[in-house]
Amino acid sequence: SRIKEVERQVMQILANPVAEYDEHHALVLVQAHGCKRAQLFLYEKLEMYHLLMQHYMETRDNLAIISKCKAYGANDPNLWVQVLMHFAQRDENCDQEIRQVLHHIDRLNILPPLLVIQILSNNPKLPLSTVRSYIVGQLHRSQSLIDEDEKEIEQLRSETERMRNEIISLQSQPKVFTSTKDNLTGAPLELPTVHFLSGNSYNLNTLPGGNIGGNMQPKLSFLEDPKTASEQQSVADILNGLSRLRDNTDEEFYRQLEMSSDGFETISQYFGKCLFD
């Protein structure tokens, strides 16, 4: 027919890689003339995926909805949300489609489980069997995260207890140094030697700043343990950074608290960073 011939010619121009035309202007024209094939082509070319999905939703083309969502959902995960809401609001049985959408939402981890359940609850006719595998999978994942957190908590608790005992020991008991070799060079220790609470021992002349020549004596308080200096510097940098943050804590804290969707989480983060005196 005449209409199909015109549509074929339009598509031939649009699909021509060397054809020069304004894509947005072309979209307005094909929309005005009801050329659906060209319209869908330009939706994809202009990455207007939500409008593309909206067209297939209006025509109730379930296969096209799932197919296009698989093709473009990785670049725009919100397409899966749009599709899930669409199928959840349909009156007819869309169990198979909902299962596929839930599988991809679970794989891409783009929606919290509670929001997924809230969306699906809009359809009172949706059987529990449709979402059972998704819910079970989420529960297993949550349990795995809880187990990992509990393991990390136990490790931190043990490390904290070890450090607490070590601090008490350093404060109340003498530190015995048994090393007979310089921990930096491996040479035998010879007086004068320097011992650090880390347990490392060095000949004074092997330490940076320990041998300044002449009759001048180095200031022992300025000497650092070469093997732990970088770690100590990292800790010092963190403490200095926290000190600077405290200067602007009040203003920044209230700003983030006002913008946050979870005030408790924001407060917890500030306590975790020791930003409150």
N, C-alpha and C positions, 0 to 999 in steps of 0.2 A: 504494500500500500504506500501511498504518498507519505504518510507520517513516518513509517518505518524507514523509508528511503532517506528522508531528511535527517532522521535520528542517526542513521548509519553514516551519513556525510559529516554530521557534527562530531560523532565519535572519531571518525577518521582524522579530523583536524585536531581534536583535543589530544589524541594519543600520538600524534606525530611529534617525535622528539625535536625536530628542527622548527616546528611551528612557533611563531612568536605571537603571544596574546596575553592579556592581563587575566590571570586566573580568577580573581575576585569579580571582575566585570563579566567574565564568561559565566560564572556561577549565577550571577543575577539574571543574565539573559536566559539561561536554560531553566531556571526556576520560574521565570515569568511565562515561558512557553510550555512548561510542564514536561520537559524532557528528562524523565527520571533516570534513565541510564547514564546520561551525561552528568546529571546532578550527583549521582552516587560516585561516579568516577572522580569528580572534582572534590567531593568530600574527602576521599582517600588521599588525593594528591595534596590537598591543603591541610591534611592531618586533622580534619574536623570529625574526629571519630565519634564524639557524642551525638552529633547530628546524624551520622551514618547509622549508629545504633538506634536512634530514635525512629528513623525511617523503617528499619526492619521490625521494630517493636509495633509500630502502627500497622504494618502489613502482617504481623504475627508470623513472621518467617523465623521459626525457632532455630532451624539449622544454620541459617545465615547469621543469626545473633551469636550463637556459640562459636561458629567458624571465625567471624570477624573479631570476636573478643579474644579468641586464642591467638589470632594474628597480631593484634595491637595491644592486648592487655598488659604485656610485659612493659611496654613503653608508657602506658597510661593505666595504672592499676585501678583507678576509679571507675573504669569501664565495667569491671566486675561488680562493683557496688551498684552501679546503675542497672545492670542486668539482673542482679539478685533482687532488687526492689521491684523490678518489672515482673519477674516470674512469681514473686511472693504475692503480688496483687492480682494475679490472673485467677479467674474463676475455674478454669478447666485444670485438669490434672497435668502438672508440669514437674512431677517428681524427678524424672530422669534428668531434666535440664537443671533443676536445682542442685541435684547431686554433683553434676559436673562443675557448676559454678562454685559450690562449696569446696570442692577438691582444689580448684585453682586459688581460691581465697586462702585456704589453709596452706597451700604450697608457697604462695607469695607473701603470706603473713601481712595482709594489708588492712585487716579489720580486727578489732578486739572481739573475742567470742561473744561477749554480752551484747554488743551492737548487732551482731549477726542474728542472735536469737530474738532481739527486739524487732528486727526487720521481718523475720519469718513469722513472728507471732501475730502479724497483721492478717495472716490467713488462718482462720480457725479450722479450716478443713484440711490443713497440711498434716499428714500423719507423722508421728514421732519417728517411724522407721526411716523417713527421708533424711533426717538430721542426726540419727543415732551415731553413725560412723564418724561424723564430724565432731560431735560432742565427746565421744570416747577418745578420739585422737587428741583433742584439746586437753582433756583430763590427763592423759598419759604425758603429754608435753609439759603440762603444769607440774605434775608430780616429779618429772625429771629435773625441772628447774628448781623445785623445792629441795630435792635430794642434793643437787649441786650446791645450793646455797647453804644447806645444813653442813655439808662437808667442809665448805670454805669457812663457815662460822667456827666449826670445831678446830680447824687448823689455826685460825686466828686466835682462838681462845687459848690453845696450847702454846702458841708463840708468845702471846701476851703474858701468860703465866711464867714461861721460861725467862722472859725479859724482866719481869717483876722480881723473880728470885735472884736473877743476876744483879739487879740494882741493889737489892737488900744485901747481897753478899759483898758487893763493892763498898757499901757504906759501913758495914759492920765487921768485916773480916779482912785480914791482910791478904794482899795479892802475892802469890808465890810465882816467881819467874824461874823456870827450869831450863830455858833454852841456853845452849852454850855456843850457838852460832849466830852471826848477824843474819837477820831474816831478809836482808836486801842483797847482800853479796855472798853469803854462805861462809864468810871468813870467821875464824874464832873470835869470840867476844873478848875485847881488851879494854881495860879502863882508859878513859871514861866511857861508860855505856849509858844508853838511854832506854828506859823501859816504858812502854805505853800500856794503858789498861786494856787495850785490845789483845794483849798477850804477846805482841811483837817486841823484839829487842834488837837494838842496833848499836854499832860503834858510833860514837858521836861524830867522828870525822866523815862518816859515810852519809849522814843525813844532810839534805839540802839546807844550807844556812848553819850547819853545825861546825864547819871548819872555816873560820874567818881570818886565821893567821895572827901572828904577833902575840901580844899579851892580852888582847881583848878576848873576853869570854862571851859566847853566844847567849842570848836570852832564851832559856829553855822553854819559857811559856809560849814562844812563837814557833817552836818546832812542831812539825806535823808528822804523823805516821804515814810514810809514803804509800803503804798498801791500803790505807783506808781514807786517804786524803780526798779522793774524788767522791767517795760516798758521803763523807762529812760535808763536802762542799755542796752536794746535791741537797742534803738536809738543810744546810744553811740558806740555800737559795729558796727552798720551799717556805721556810720560816720567814724570810725577808719578804717574799711575795705575799704571804698571809698578812704580815704586818702592814704592807701597803694597802691590801684590800680592806683591812679594818678601818682605814681612814675614811673610806667611802661606803662602809657597810650599810649604814642606816638608809641613805638615799637609794642605793642600788637594791637593797633588800625590799623596801616598800614598793619600788617600781616593779620588780619581778613578781612580788606577791600579788600585786594588782592585776598583772597581765597573765598570771598563771591560772590554768584550769584546775590545778590540784595544789591548793595552798599548803596542805600538810607536807607534800613532797618537797616543795620549795623550802619550807622551814627545816625539814630533815637534812636537805643538802647543805644548808648554812651551818647547822650544828655539826654535820660530818666534816666540814672544812675548818671547824674551830674558829669561826668568824665572830662568835659572840664571846664577850669577856665573862 
